[in-house]
Amino acid sequence: MRRLVYYVATTIDGFIAEPDRGDPTGRASFPVTDDLVRFIIETYPETLPAAARAALGLEGPGRAFDTVLEGRGSYEVGLAAGVEDAYPHLRHLVFSSTLGELPDPAIELVNGDAIGRVRELKREAGLDLWLVGGGGLAHALLPEIDRLVLKVTPAVIGSGVPLVGGPFTAHLFQPVDEVRLPGGVRVVTYDRAHAPSQVR
């Protein structure tokens, strides 16, 4: 069965974007170093936006993912930059209860049962599903997240968009891999350890 993988950059203190909720890429808190770019090209090239893939001469299918899932906030970061679909090389779903339609008809809008839709996707043939963000969607889909791949930047920012944003619920994961890049980013991979538990 396909896995849902939350692959995202996060600060040491667990934020995936700064308080303004803008694109964190390349900011001081989320540096994009040459060694990080090389790691992404070698490991997850399909997670680079189409413009970056074109600039780097990357083509072909994904190595780990063939589908990308994101929430309204993450999707609107691209729209604000004039990009209707940053990942046209992947099957693309946007989850939102407030959006009525999307400017690109190739993107599927999911405004109903998020958990149910992800379970349907998992039963289909293909590569893993990439959850790109944001924190609210990560919380909504937390029971279905099978793996975390966290690009931990060497920064503490104290406030911003949390890695997982929502009411308290305890889910256990175990570390299975760690790559320390010379520029300071640690790529830490966790797999779900047990069925999710919740304190009532």
ZATORGU-612512 format. One record per residue: residue in three letters; residue number from 1; x, y, z of N, C-alpha, C, CB in turn. Coordinates in Angstrom, 3 decimals. Glycine has a CB too. Layout:
N
  rest   nr       n_x       n_y       n_z      ca_x      ca_y      ca_z       c_x       c_y       c_z      cb_x      cb_y      cb_z
   ALA  NUM         X         Y         Z         X         Y         Z         X         Y         Z         X         Y         Z
...
This chain:
200
  rest   nr       n_x       n_y       n_z      ca_x      ca_y      ca_z       c_x       c_y       c_z      cb_x      cb_y      cb_z
   MET    1     0.842    -1.195     0.000     0.000     0.000     0.000     0.878     1.246     0.000    -0.953     0.005     1.222
   ARG    2     0.435     2.257    -0.702     1.176     3.519    -0.741     1.181     4.173     0.642     0.563     4.480    -1.790
   ARG    3     2.267     4.884     0.922     2.380     5.591     2.191     2.113     7.081     1.997     3.771     5.371     2.807
   LEU    4     1.610     7.713     3.042     1.523     9.161     3.087     2.754     9.656     3.823     0.200     9.647     3.778
   VAL    5     3.564    10.456     3.135     4.840    10.924     3.667     4.789    12.444     3.800     6.029    10.482     2.753
   TYR    6     4.997    12.915     5.012     5.069    14.367     5.253     6.537    14.752     5.136     4.469    14.772     6.678
   TYR    7     6.883    15.302     3.969     8.251    15.700     3.644     8.285    17.218     3.610     8.731    15.084     2.275
   VAL    8     9.007    17.821     4.554     8.902    19.265     4.715    10.130    19.799     5.449     7.612    19.636     5.475
   ALA    9    10.432    21.058     5.230    11.484    21.741     5.990    10.887    22.305     7.266    12.146    22.869     5.148
   THR   10    11.623    22.183     8.350    11.162    22.696     9.635    12.330    23.273    10.415    10.467    21.591    10.449
   THR   11    12.048    24.272    11.233    13.076    24.784    12.129    13.268    23.820    13.293    12.704    26.193    12.644
   ILE   12    14.302    24.045    14.071    14.560    23.205    15.240    13.360    23.203    16.178    15.813    23.688    15.985
   ASP   13    12.702    24.357    16.299    11.566    24.448    17.223    10.225    24.163    16.553    11.528    25.819    17.851
   GLY   14    10.239    23.524    15.386     9.024    22.961    14.829     8.120    23.880    14.046     8.266    22.406    15.884
   PHE   15     8.680    24.842    13.305     7.873    25.717    12.453     8.260    25.516    10.996     8.047    27.201    12.860
   ILE   16     7.258    25.465    10.117     7.507    25.237     8.699     7.432    26.519     7.870     6.521    24.232     8.164
   ALA   17     7.090    27.609     8.510     7.092    28.912     7.854     7.116    29.982     8.931     5.853    29.084     6.916
   GLU   18     7.514    31.184     8.542     7.574    32.307     9.474     6.166    32.865     9.711     8.517    33.414     8.935
   PRO   19     5.998    33.763    10.672     4.655    34.237    11.024     3.857    34.859     9.879     4.768    35.230    12.111
   ASP   20     4.536    35.408     8.865     3.790    36.003     7.752     3.203    34.960     6.806     4.689    36.935     6.973
   ARG   21     3.521    33.677     7.040     2.983    32.545     6.286     3.401    32.546     4.827     1.490    32.542     6.371
   GLY   22     4.416    33.351     4.483     4.909    33.399     3.113     5.824    32.229     2.808     5.637    34.702     2.861
   ASP   23     6.287    32.165     1.573     7.184    31.094     1.153     8.468    31.171     1.977     7.494    31.191    -0.373
   PRO   24     8.777    30.108     2.732     9.969    30.155     3.568    11.268    29.896     2.808     9.838    29.162     4.669
   THR   25    11.169    29.395     1.593    12.338    28.946     0.849    13.351    30.069     0.672    11.921    28.402    -0.510
   GLY   26    14.569    29.811     1.124    15.651    30.756     0.928    15.757    31.848     1.964    15.514    31.368    -0.374
   ARG   27    14.811    31.921     2.887    14.935    32.902     3.960    16.032    32.463     4.920    13.588    33.079     4.709
   ALA   28    16.469    33.381     5.772    17.556    33.068     6.700    17.207    31.878     7.582    17.880    34.281     7.568
   SER   29    15.933    31.733     7.923    15.501    30.624     8.774    15.438    29.301     8.022    14.147    30.930     9.372
   PHE   30    15.354    29.372     6.696    15.212    28.176     5.868    16.214    28.249     4.710    13.747    28.037     5.332
   PRO   31    17.510    28.179     5.021    18.521    28.336     3.971    18.477    27.194     2.960    19.909    28.421     4.589
   VAL   32    18.724    27.545     1.713    18.823    26.550     0.646    20.283    26.513     0.217    17.865    26.889    -0.573
   THR   33    21.015    25.588     0.784    22.437    25.469     0.511    22.680    24.511    -0.659    23.185    24.989     1.765
   ASP   34    23.852    24.604    -1.247    24.179    23.747    -2.393    24.070    22.275    -2.028    25.588    24.052    -2.907
   ASP   35    24.509    21.919    -0.814    24.459    20.509    -0.423    23.019    20.036    -0.238    25.255    20.286     0.868
   LEU   36    22.136    20.918     0.202    20.730    20.553     0.328    20.114    20.338    -1.047    19.956    21.633     1.098
   VAL   37    20.428    21.220    -1.987    19.912    21.061    -3.354    20.397    19.741    -3.948    20.353    22.249    -4.252
   ARG   38    21.673    19.410    -3.738    22.198    18.139    -4.253    21.460    16.953    -3.628    23.714    18.027    -3.975
   PHE   39    21.186    17.043    -2.323    20.455    15.964    -1.652    19.068    15.793    -2.266    20.337    16.248    -0.140
   ILE   40    18.374    16.902    -2.496    17.023    16.826    -3.061    17.074    16.241    -4.467    16.358    18.224    -3.084
   ILE   41    18.019    16.686    -5.289    18.129    16.174    -6.659    18.382    14.670    -6.651    19.257    16.898    -7.421
   GLU   42    19.210    14.213    -5.722    19.574    12.800    -5.683    18.485    11.929    -5.061    20.862    12.625    -4.917
   THR   43    17.676    12.506    -4.177    16.755    11.693    -3.386    15.282    11.939    -3.717    16.984    11.955    -1.927
   TYR   44    14.896    13.202    -3.807    13.492    13.554    -4.043    13.382    14.616    -5.141    12.835    14.063    -2.736
   PRO   45    13.876    14.345    -6.349    13.885    15.401    -7.375    12.493    15.889    -7.766    14.591    14.902    -8.607
   GLU   46    11.490    15.025    -7.607    10.134    15.417    -7.991     9.542    16.451    -7.053     9.237    14.205    -8.033
   THR   47    10.161    16.685    -5.896     9.630    17.672    -4.957    10.082    19.097    -5.291    10.055    17.318    -3.542
   LEU   48    10.935    19.233    -6.259    11.308    20.572    -6.723    10.204    21.112    -7.626    12.675    20.545    -7.478
   PRO   49     9.863    22.385    -7.482     8.846    22.971    -8.373     9.290    22.904    -9.828     8.560    24.434    -7.981
   ALA   50     8.324    22.994   -10.718     8.589    22.842   -12.144     9.651    23.814   -12.641     7.314    23.036   -12.930
   ALA   51     9.611    25.064   -12.171    10.596    26.042   -12.642    12.008    25.634   -12.247    10.278    27.431   -12.084
   ALA   52    12.174    25.133   -11.033    13.487    24.688   -10.584    13.927    23.449   -11.356    13.470    24.401    -9.077
   ARG   53    13.000    22.533   -11.605    13.331    21.330   -12.378    13.807    21.703   -13.777    12.114    20.389   -12.465
   ALA   54    13.121    22.661   -14.389    13.515    23.086   -15.730    14.903    23.717   -15.712    12.491    24.077   -16.302
   ALA   55    15.169    24.559   -14.708    16.469    25.226   -14.618    17.601    24.230   -14.404    16.460    26.246   -13.487
   LEU   56    17.292    23.127   -13.710    18.313    22.119   -13.418    18.357    21.009   -14.456    18.071    21.521   -12.056
   GLY   57    17.468    21.070   -15.439    17.436    20.053   -16.476    16.912    18.711   -16.002    18.791    19.877   -17.036
   LEU   58    16.030    18.734   -14.994    15.475    17.491   -14.450    14.201    17.129   -15.190    15.197    17.623   -12.935
   GLU   59    14.114    15.872   -15.579    12.927    15.376   -16.271    12.584    13.997   -15.733    13.149    15.330   -17.811
   GLY   60    11.479    13.462   -16.213    11.128    12.095   -15.890    10.271    11.963   -14.652    12.354    11.300   -15.721
   PRO   61     9.850    10.721   -14.372     8.951    10.477   -13.243     9.656    10.604   -11.906     8.332     9.107   -13.359
   GLY   62     8.854    10.657   -10.857     9.396    10.760    -9.519    10.074     9.484    -9.062     8.315    11.123    -8.563
   ARG   63    10.953     9.621    -8.091    11.617     8.462    -7.507    10.845     7.936    -6.306    13.043     8.815    -7.099
   ALA   64    10.289     8.834    -5.515     9.576     8.438    -4.300     8.087     8.725    -4.393    10.157     9.149    -3.098
   PHE   65     7.715     9.814    -5.073     6.327    10.284    -5.081     5.808    10.475    -6.502     6.206    11.595    -4.304
   ASP   66     4.510    10.209    -6.681     3.860    10.578    -7.933     2.638    11.463    -7.695     3.455     9.326    -8.701
   THR   67     2.398    11.794    -6.420     1.219    12.577    -6.038     1.614    13.549    -4.941     0.052    11.654    -5.567
   VAL   68     1.128    14.783    -5.046     1.391    15.794    -4.025     0.077    16.288    -3.448     2.206    16.973    -4.607
   LEU   69     0.027    16.437    -2.128    -1.145    16.908    -1.411    -0.765    18.172    -0.656    -1.694    15.818    -0.443
   GLU   70    -1.625    19.182    -0.719    -1.352    20.393     0.059    -2.642    21.080     0.459    -0.470    21.358    -0.735
   GLY   71    -2.519    21.894     1.511    -3.639    22.666     1.995    -3.761    23.987     1.263    -3.508    22.902     3.474
   ARG   72    -4.835    24.694     1.555    -5.095    25.971     0.873    -3.972    26.966     1.077    -6.397    26.573     1.362
   GLY   73    -3.488    27.095     2.310    -2.445    28.079     2.585    -1.185    27.830     1.790    -2.119    28.089     4.045
   SER   74    -0.746    26.578     1.742     0.449    26.235     0.968     0.230    26.505    -0.517     0.828    24.761     1.187
   TYR   75    -0.946    26.127    -1.014    -1.237    26.333    -2.426    -1.256    27.820    -2.774    -2.574    25.690    -2.790
   GLU   76    -1.799    28.631    -1.886    -1.917    30.060    -2.176    -0.577    30.778    -2.139    -2.860    30.708    -1.196
   VAL   77     0.428    30.192    -1.503     1.775    30.770    -1.586     2.229    30.787    -3.045     2.786    29.965    -0.706
   GLY   78     1.990    29.672    -3.746     2.341    29.629    -5.162     1.500    30.575    -5.996     2.193    28.228    -5.688
   LEU   79     0.201    30.623    -5.706    -0.673    31.530    -6.460    -0.227    32.980    -6.325    -2.119    31.389    -5.986
   ALA   80     0.198    33.345    -5.116     0.656    34.724    -4.887     1.880    35.058    -5.733     0.979    34.937    -3.405
   ALA   81     2.633    34.025    -6.085     3.815    34.222    -6.931     3.491    34.042    -8.416     4.922    33.250    -6.523
   GLY   82     2.195    33.870    -8.735     1.781    33.715   -10.116     1.890    32.305   -10.655     2.574    34.606   -10.958
   VAL   83     2.007    31.318    -9.759     2.154    29.919   -10.178     0.876    29.164    -9.825     3.402    29.251    -9.499
   GLU   84     0.140    28.744   -10.855    -1.121    28.026   -10.617    -0.890    26.577   -10.230    -2.003    28.086   -11.852
   ASP   85     0.179    25.985   -10.721     0.505    24.597   -10.383     2.019    24.455   -10.366    -0.143    23.591   -11.399
   ALA   86     2.594    24.413    -9.172     4.045    24.303    -9.045     4.540    22.900    -9.375     4.477    24.684    -7.641
   TYR   87     3.621    21.930    -9.393     4.023    20.538    -9.584     3.215    19.862   -10.692     3.865    19.764    -8.279
   PRO   88     3.273    20.369   -11.913     2.488    19.767   -12.991     2.969    18.365   -13.368     2.530    20.657   -14.209
   HIS   89     4.160    18.007   -12.924     4.713    16.684   -13.201     4.189    15.633   -12.217     6.238    16.734   -13.147
   LEU   90     3.402    16.055   -11.225     2.811    15.153   -10.247     1.286    15.271   -10.284     3.349    15.458    -8.828
   ARG   91     0.606    14.220    -9.880    -0.828    14.335    -9.623    -0.970    15.258    -8.413    -1.509    12.911    -9.369
   HIS   92    -1.841    16.244    -8.501    -1.855    17.333    -7.522    -3.254    17.464    -6.919    -1.416    18.674    -8.177
   LEU   93    -3.323    17.429    -5.593    -4.584    17.622    -4.881    -4.424    18.757    -3.887    -5.027    16.322    -4.161
   VAL   94    -5.419    19.625    -3.821    -5.467    20.701    -2.842    -6.673    20.462    -1.943    -5.543    22.104    -3.535
   PHE   95    -6.453    20.504    -0.638    -7.508    20.258     0.347    -7.946    21.588     0.937    -7.021    19.289     1.467
   SER   96    -9.226    21.892     0.802    -9.735    23.154     1.339   -11.249    23.069     1.505    -9.355    24.341     0.414
   SER   97   -11.735    23.593     2.604   -13.183    23.666     2.811   -13.738    25.021     2.401   -13.524    23.387     4.271
   THR   98   -12.861    25.935     1.972   -13.308    27.292     1.643   -13.160    27.641     0.162   -12.539    28.288     2.465
   LEU   99   -12.249    26.994    -0.553   -12.075    27.296    -1.968   -13.220    26.690    -2.769   -10.718    26.769    -2.479
   GLY  100   -13.749    27.460    -3.720   -14.827    26.959    -4.553   -14.336    26.281    -5.813   -15.744    28.072    -4.916
   GLU  101   -13.234    26.784    -6.343   -12.655    26.204    -7.549   -11.188    26.606    -7.616   -13.424    26.666    -8.828
   LEU  102   -10.436    25.914    -8.476    -9.019    26.193    -8.657    -8.788    26.691   -10.077    -8.162    24.934    -8.366
   PRO  103    -7.796    27.556   -10.275    -7.573    28.094   -11.619    -7.049    27.060   -12.607    -6.611    29.239   -11.549
   ASP  104    -6.436    25.989   -12.124    -5.915    24.952   -13.008    -6.791    23.707   -12.889    -4.433    24.621   -12.667
   PRO  105    -7.505    23.344   -13.947    -8.421    22.197   -13.860    -7.722    20.858   -13.671    -9.261    22.132   -15.094
   ALA  106    -6.405    20.814   -13.879    -5.662    19.566   -13.684    -5.500    19.220   -12.207    -4.293    19.665   -14.340
   ILE  107    -5.702    20.205   -11.335    -5.559    19.983    -9.897    -6.910    19.588    -9.317    -5.004    21.250    -9.186
   GLU  108    -6.891    18.557    -8.490    -8.129    18.097    -7.843    -8.357    18.868    -6.551    -8.073    16.572    -7.557
   LEU  109    -9.535    19.442    -6.409    -9.914    20.126    -5.177   -10.689    19.150    -4.297   -10.761    21.405    -5.478
   VAL  110   -10.207    18.962    -3.080   -10.871    18.087    -2.113   -11.441    18.974    -1.019    -9.883    17.007    -1.522
   ASN  111   -12.753    19.097    -0.951   -13.364    19.944     0.080   -14.297    19.155     0.986   -14.130    21.090    -0.565
   GLY  112   -14.125    17.830     0.963   -14.942    16.982     1.827   -14.100    16.206     2.819   -15.761    16.024     0.995
   ASP  113   -14.236    14.903     2.792   -13.585    14.011     3.746   -12.121    13.807     3.372   -14.315    12.658     3.805
   ALA  114   -11.218    14.548     4.013    -9.787    14.470     3.684    -9.220    13.089     3.995    -9.003    15.539     4.455
   ILE  115    -9.528    12.567     5.177    -9.033    11.252     5.567    -9.524    10.186     4.580    -9.484    10.909     7.006
   GLY  116   -10.792    10.238     4.238   -11.345     9.267     3.308   -10.675     9.324     1.946   -12.822     9.486     3.155
   ARG  117   -10.411    10.547     1.462    -9.765    10.685     0.145    -8.353    10.121     0.181    -9.731    12.166    -0.297
   VAL  118    -7.619    10.375     1.260    -6.260     9.844     1.371    -6.280     8.320     1.429    -5.558    10.415     2.616
   ARG  119    -7.229     7.757     2.138    -7.327     6.293     2.192    -7.613     5.706     0.822    -8.415     5.866     3.175
   GLU  120    -8.437     6.398     0.024    -8.674     5.947    -1.345    -7.382     5.979    -2.153    -9.744     6.815    -2.020
   LEU  121    -6.641     7.069    -2.028    -5.384     7.210    -2.766    -4.386     6.135    -2.373    -4.781     8.589    -2.527
   LYS  122    -4.351     5.803    -1.096    -3.411     4.782    -0.634    -3.699     3.417    -1.246    -3.451     4.683     0.877
   ARG  123    -4.951     3.152    -1.525    -5.326     1.858    -2.092    -5.017     1.754    -3.583    -6.797     1.607    -1.863
   GLU  124    -4.747     2.879    -4.223    -4.429     2.868    -5.647    -2.972     2.447    -5.862    -4.689     4.258    -6.272
   ALA  125    -2.672     1.987    -7.058    -1.298     1.638    -7.403    -0.498     2.918    -7.620    -1.252     0.735    -8.669
   GLY  126     0.779     2.845    -7.320     1.639     3.995    -7.574     2.687     4.174    -6.514     0.824     5.238    -7.678
   LEU  127     3.411     5.293    -6.628     4.430     5.641    -5.650     3.762     6.260    -4.430     5.475     6.609    -6.258
   ASP  128     4.578     6.630    -3.446     4.049     7.214    -2.223     3.408     8.577    -2.486     5.155     7.347    -1.183
   LEU  129     2.625     9.032    -1.511     1.937    10.325    -1.546     2.744    11.319    -0.736     0.478    10.213    -0.998
   TRP  130     2.977    12.486    -1.305     3.771    13.521    -0.640     2.851    14.595    -0.078     4.797    14.144    -1.617
   LEU  131     2.868    14.725     1.236     2.192    15.833     1.905     3.193    16.962     2.040     1.619    15.409     3.303
   VAL  132     2.951    18.061     1.308     3.893    19.171     1.284     3.589    20.191     2.398     3.858    19.856    -0.088
   GLY  133     2.375    20.212     2.901     1.976    21.165     3.935     0.548    21.597     3.672     2.928    22.393     3.972
   GLY  134     0.060    22.428     4.577     0.694    22.985     5.755     0.335    22.264     7.039     0.338    24.411     5.879
   GLY  135     0.580    22.991     8.137     0.427    22.392     9.444    -0.982    21.973     9.794     0.905    23.320    10.451
   GLY  136    -1.970    22.736     9.339    -3.360    22.375     9.621    -3.763    21.101     8.906    -4.292    23.506     9.221
   LEU  137    -3.378    20.973     7.640    -3.683    19.755     6.907    -2.917    18.577     7.489    -3.354    19.923     5.422
   ALA  138    -1.688    18.812     7.913    -0.906    17.736     8.534    -1.614    17.216     9.778     0.511    18.229     8.896
   HIS  139    -2.204    18.116    10.557    -2.937    17.678    11.741    -4.176    16.878    11.344    -3.337    18.886    12.602
   ALA  140    -4.891    17.364    10.325    -6.104    16.675     9.883    -5.797    15.273     9.369    -6.806    17.485     8.796
   LEU  141    -4.640    15.124     8.738    -4.268    13.838     8.141    -3.327    13.025     9.030    -3.616    14.067     6.794
   LEU  142    -3.064    13.505    10.227    -2.085    12.848    11.101    -2.336    11.353    11.286    -2.085    13.515    12.447
   PRO  143    -3.588    10.897    11.443    -3.791     9.449    11.589    -3.333     8.637    10.390    -5.236     9.168    11.837
   GLU  144    -3.208     9.269     9.227    -2.824     8.559     8.003    -1.369     8.784     7.613    -3.714     8.984     6.867
   ILE  145    -0.639     9.635     8.330     0.768     9.871     7.994     1.598     8.667     8.428     1.295    11.175     8.670
   ASP  146     2.284     8.071     7.460     3.084     6.871     7.719     4.554     7.191     7.956     2.956     5.905     6.561
   ARG  147     5.007     8.281     7.379     6.434     8.628     7.479     6.583    10.147     7.538     7.241     8.043     6.272
   LEU  148     7.534    10.600     8.325     7.948    11.996     8.371     9.364    12.078     7.825     7.864    12.575     9.825
   VAL  149     9.598    12.966     6.876    10.952    13.271     6.408    11.139    14.759     6.639    11.172    12.873     4.878
   LEU  150    11.891    15.084     7.672    12.018    16.467     8.125    13.398    17.008     7.780    11.765    16.570     9.642
   LYS  151    13.386    18.086     6.998    14.635    18.794     6.709    14.776    19.857     7.806    14.635    19.444     5.235
   VAL  152    15.507    19.523     8.847    15.584    20.376    10.035    16.660    21.430     9.820    15.882    19.536    11.314
   THR  153    16.219    22.681     9.701    17.156    23.772     9.486    17.761    24.201    10.820    16.460    24.964     8.792
   PRO  154    18.979    24.712    10.819    19.637    25.100    12.071    19.168    26.467    12.561    21.149    25.111    11.887
   ALA  155    17.872    26.587    12.787    17.298    27.874    13.199    16.205    27.652    14.231    16.736    28.641    11.983
   VAL  156    16.092    28.615    15.144    14.989    28.692    16.100    14.316    30.035    15.861    15.485    28.538    17.605
   ILE  157    12.989    30.019    15.614    12.311    31.283    15.291    11.214    31.648    16.288    11.715    31.203    13.905
   GLY  158    10.806    30.745    17.151     9.891    31.085    18.238     8.428    31.203    17.884    10.307    32.331    18.819
   SER  159     8.119    31.439    16.617     6.726    31.620    16.206     6.632    31.397    14.712     6.198    33.032    16.589
   GLY  160     5.441    31.000    14.261     5.241    30.786    12.833     4.188    29.733    12.604     6.546    30.384    12.154
   VAL  161     4.249    29.088    11.455     3.316    28.013    11.113     3.868    26.714    11.693     3.110    27.899     9.555
   PRO  162     3.138    26.070    12.606     3.674    24.858    13.228     3.730    23.682    12.262     2.841    24.484    14.431
   LEU  163     4.643    22.793    12.517     4.781    21.567    11.740     3.455    20.819    11.678     5.870    20.669    12.340
   VAL  164     2.801    20.710    12.811     1.468    20.120    12.912     0.646    21.058    13.788     1.511    18.645    13.508
   GLY  165    -0.398    21.651    13.245    -1.169    22.640    13.986    -2.581    22.188    14.262    -1.197    23.932    13.242
   GLY  166    -2.901    21.970    15.540    -4.244    21.553    15.900    -4.292    21.100    17.336    -4.726    20.446    14.985
   PRO  167    -5.443    20.611    17.780    -5.590    20.167    19.167    -4.641    19.025    19.502    -7.023    19.738    19.431
   PHE  168    -4.382    18.865    20.781    -3.464    17.830    21.242    -3.925    16.441    20.827    -3.318    17.896    22.749
   THR  169    -3.002    15.681    20.277    -3.193    14.260    20.002    -1.812    13.648    19.881    -4.051    14.019    18.698
   ALA  170    -1.613    12.493    20.505    -0.280    11.878    20.563    -0.151    10.777    19.524    -0.002    11.315    21.966
   HIS  171     0.816    10.909    18.650     1.132     9.896    17.645     2.613     9.583    17.779     0.774    10.381    16.186
   LEU  172     2.960     8.320    17.814     4.330     7.916    18.045     5.018     7.524    16.746     4.376     6.769    19.028
   PHE  173     6.231     8.044    16.553     7.062     7.713    15.404     8.443     7.317    15.915     7.151     8.912    14.400
   GLN  174     9.146     6.515    15.114    10.492     6.107    15.499    11.478     6.543    14.424    10.564     4.575    15.722
   PRO  175    12.653     7.046    14.821    13.639     7.460    13.826    14.210     6.255    13.090    14.768     8.255    14.489
   VAL  176    14.330     6.392    11.765    14.872     5.296    10.962    16.066     5.729    10.122    13.794     4.732    10.059
   ASP  177    16.298     7.034     9.999    17.435     7.488     9.191    17.724     8.943     9.517    17.155     7.310     7.668
   GLU  178    18.988     9.313     9.364    19.379    10.716     9.538    20.557    11.006     8.633    19.734    11.032    11.023
   VAL  179    20.453    12.095     7.872    21.532    12.558     7.008    21.922    13.947     7.483    21.105    12.565     5.492
   ARG  180    23.202    14.112     7.841    23.701    15.425     8.277    24.425    16.078     7.110    24.652    15.294     9.521
   LEU  181    23.879    17.157     6.625    24.477    17.852     5.496    25.489    18.888     5.986    23.390    18.522     4.637
   PRO  182    26.564    19.101     5.247    27.609    20.034     5.695    27.116    21.446     5.973    28.688    20.098     4.671
   GLY  183    26.067    21.872     5.263    25.560    23.227     5.455    24.750    23.423     6.715    24.736    23.609     4.300
   GLY  184    24.485    22.341     7.459    23.799    22.467     8.733    22.425    21.836     8.801    23.678    23.872     9.066
   VAL  185    21.838    21.508     7.658    20.521    20.867     7.665    20.678    19.390     8.003    19.808    21.043     6.294
   ARG  186    19.786    18.889     8.864    19.698    17.454     9.151    18.406    16.936     8.535    19.744    17.166    10.702
   VAL  187    18.498    15.897     7.733    17.306    15.278     7.156    17.015    14.032     7.990    17.507    14.924     5.617
   VAL  188    15.957    14.120     8.793    15.633    13.055     9.734    14.347    12.367     9.277    15.483    13.614    11.184
   THR  189    14.380    11.047     9.202    13.225    10.267     8.761    12.681     9.456     9.924    13.600     9.340     7.581
   TYR  190    11.366     9.531    10.099    10.665     8.786    11.141     9.564     7.963    10.491    10.081     9.741    12.226
   ASP  191     9.388     6.736    10.957     8.250     5.920    10.546     7.292     5.759    11.718     8.718     4.537    10.029
   ARG  192     6.022     5.618    11.401     5.028     5.437    12.457     5.372     4.204    13.276     3.605     5.315    11.865
   ALA  193     5.373     4.377    14.595     5.767     3.278    15.476     4.572     2.432    15.902     6.476     3.822    16.705
   HIS  194     3.462     3.089    16.207     2.307     2.382    16.732     1.049     3.038    16.179     2.303     2.384    18.290
   ALA  195    -0.068     2.402    16.424    -1.335     3.032    16.086    -1.452     4.320    16.876    -2.536     2.087    16.374
   PRO  196    -2.068     5.348    16.292    -2.180     6.614    17.011    -2.934     6.477    18.318    -2.859     7.639    16.146
   SER  197    -2.456     7.188    19.331    -3.149     7.193    20.629    -3.546     8.625    20.947    -2.247     6.593    21.771
   GLN  198    -4.601     8.778    21.655    -5.086    10.115    22.016    -5.457    10.137    23.477    -6.294    10.527    21.148
   VAL  199    -4.966    11.162    24.170    -5.329    11.343    25.569    -6.708    11.975    25.623    -4.280    12.217    26.321
   ARG  200    -7.605    11.387    26.395    -8.979    11.898    26.426    -9.251    12.635    27.714    -9.982    10.763    26.257
